[in-house]
Amino acid sequence: MSQQTTSNITQAVPQASDSPLGRDDLAKLVAKDIAPGSFVNLGIGQPTLVSNYLTDEQDITLHTENGMLGMGPVATGDQVDQDLINAGKIPVTELPGASYFHHGDSFAIMRGGHLDVCVLGAFQVSATGDLANWHTGAPDAIPAVGGAMDLATGAKDVYVMMTLTTKDGTSKLVPELSYPVTGVGCVTRVYTDKAVFLITPDGVRVRETFGITFSELQGLVGVPLLPGV
């Protein structure tokens, strides 16, 4: 790669930090990217942290599939009410105007296209936006699809939060899924500890990196990467 080409890529793909992002910093980034006024579902695991970084000015309404609109940040200390939990059984707070409803009505919200964004964890995401997040296919694994398929196909935008690699260093961003599929062509953005990826009709674009250069990132994943948005 020529010096000129390297310089152009550096300009198109900024390295936003000197080290990979931790879970809270990643959650803060996702929260900042959610458009004001959105109706949003946060999946089990890392995505639940996003609620802690949404601002009043954004006017985001959080939905949880066990039947609530208007969920606030994760509850701590005296705020904890074991009857007030999200789908991941984590105690949460409620905001003024919060409402509760039947489980079936909650899934109708998800399936009916009424959610602007859902944020999910993942085992794998393919270059074309296919999602695998409910089962690794391992014989001793316990499948736990929950509402993931409904969210993946019903939300207008699907953001994924995950570490870029497995414990053995294998990329979770892959050319094709090898795990059971949750949804086809549904993911629009992938937020990882090392980079933010945009799934576009042209291919996978890298918006920014964390503690890694674009060239190093390309060597880490088995998917062709495009610079910039």
N, C-alpha and C positions, 0 to 999 in steps of 0.2 A: 504494500500500500504506500503510495507516494506521500510526501510530507504535506502537499497541498490537499490531498484527499483526507488525510488524517485531521488536518486543521478544519476542514469543512464539516466533518462528522462531529468534532469536538464542539463546534459552534451549534450544530443542530441538536446534539444530545449532551446537555450539560451534566457534569458530575456534581450532583447537588450536595454531597457530603463526602467526607474523607473515610467514612466507615459505613458498613451496612446499617440499616435502620432497625431499631428494636421494635417490639410489638406496639408500644404506646406511641412512638413517633410515627409508625406506619398508620395507626388508627387515627392520629391527628391529621395526617395527610389526606386520608380518605374522607374524613369529616369535612375538611376544608373544600374538597372537590364536589360535594353534593350541592346541587343547585337549591337556592332558597325556595321555600314553599313545597318541597318534595314530600311525597308519602313514601316511606322507606321501611324495609324489613331487614333486620340484622340477624344473620345466621348464627348458629351455635359455634362457640370457640372464639378465635381472634376477633371476628366481626362485632361481638358484643361490646368491645372496648370503644368502638366508634361513638357510642352514645355519650361517653364522657367528654367528648370534645366538640359536640355540636353547640352552636351559640344561639342565644335567644333571637338574634337578628336574622338567622337563617330561617326561622319559623318552620322547622322540620317536624313532621308528624310521624312518629315511629309506630309500626304495626308489629304485633307478634302473633303467630298463628294459633296460639292457644286462646285467642279471643280478646285482644285489647288494642285500642288506638290511643295514642297520647302517652306512650311510655317515656319516662325520663331516664336519667343516668342510673347506673348500677347502684343499688342501695348498700350503705355501709353503716356500721354501728347501730345507733338507735333507730335508723331508718328502716331496718330490715323487718319485713312482714312476710312470714312464710306463706301466706295466702296470696301474695302479690309477686309472681315470678314470671320470667319469660319462658320461651319454649325450651331453653336449655336448663330450666330449673334454677336459674340464678335470680336471687331477689333483686327487684328493680323498684324504682320510684315511679310515681304517677305525676303528670303535669296537670295544671288546671284545664278542665274540659275533657279529661280522659274518659273514655267510654269502654264498656265491656259488652260482649255479645257471644252468641253460640259459636261453637267450633266450626259448624258447617257454614255459617255466615262469614267467618274469618277466611275459610278456604275459598269462598265465593269471591272475596276481595282479591285474593291471590290469583285465582284462575280467570277472573274477569278483566284482567289488564288494568286494575286500578292502582297498582304500585308503580311509582316512577323508577325506583331503584331497589334492588336487593343486593346485599353484600354477603357473600358466602365464602366458606373455606373450601379447599379442594385438595384432592390427591394428585390430580393431573388436569391440565388444560391443553387442548390441542391448538395448533397454529390457526385453525379455522374457527376457534371459539367453542369447540365441544367441551363439555364439563364432565368430570368424574369425581364425585365427592361422597358417595354413599357406601361404597364397598370396594375393598382392594382385590377381591377375588380369592383371597387366601382361604384355605379350607377351614381354618379355625377362627376366622373373623366373623363378627356378629354384624350383619347388615343393619343399617340404621338410616333409611331414606328419609323418614319424617316428611316434612313438607318441601324438601329440596326440589323434587321434580316439578311441583306446582309453581314454586317460586321461579325456577330457572326458565320455565316456558311462559309464565304469566307476567313477569316484571318487564317494564319497557327497557331497562338497562340492568345488566348483571355485572357487578364488580366482584372480583375474586381477591381475597387476601390469603397469602400463603408464603412460606419460605420458598425460595426459588429451587432449592435442592433438597433431596432426602438426606438422611443421616450419613449415607455412604457417598454423597456427592453427586447423585444422579439428578438431572434436571427434571422438574415437574412440568415444565413447558415443553411439550413434545410434538413431533410431526403428526402422530395419530395416537389416540388413547389405547392403552393396553388394559385398563381397568374397565369395569362395567360402566356404561354411560348413564349419566343423569339427564343431560339435555344436549341437543345437537345445535351447534352454531348459535348458542345463546350468550356467551360471554363477550362483553364489549371492552372491559379493562381488566388487567391483572396487576395487582399491587403486591410486590415482593420486597424482601429485605435488601435486595440488590438493584432493583430497577422497577420502573412502572412501564408496562407494556400496553399498547393500544391494539386491539384486534380490528383490523380494517379490511375492506374489500381488496386492498392492494397487498395485504400481508401483515405481519406483526411489526409494529413500529415501536421504537423505544423513546419514551418522552424524556426520561432522566435516569441517571444511575446513581448508586450510593456505594462508595468505597470500591468502585471498579470502573474501568474504562469500557467504552463501547467494544473495542477489539477483544478485551478479556472476556466480556460478557458473551460475545459471539462464539468464543472458544468454549464457553461453559455449556451453552444450550445447543441442541441439535436441530434448531429451527433457523432458517434464514431471517436475519433481522434488518429492518430498514430504519434509518435515522430520522428523528424528528416527527412532528405531528402533521 
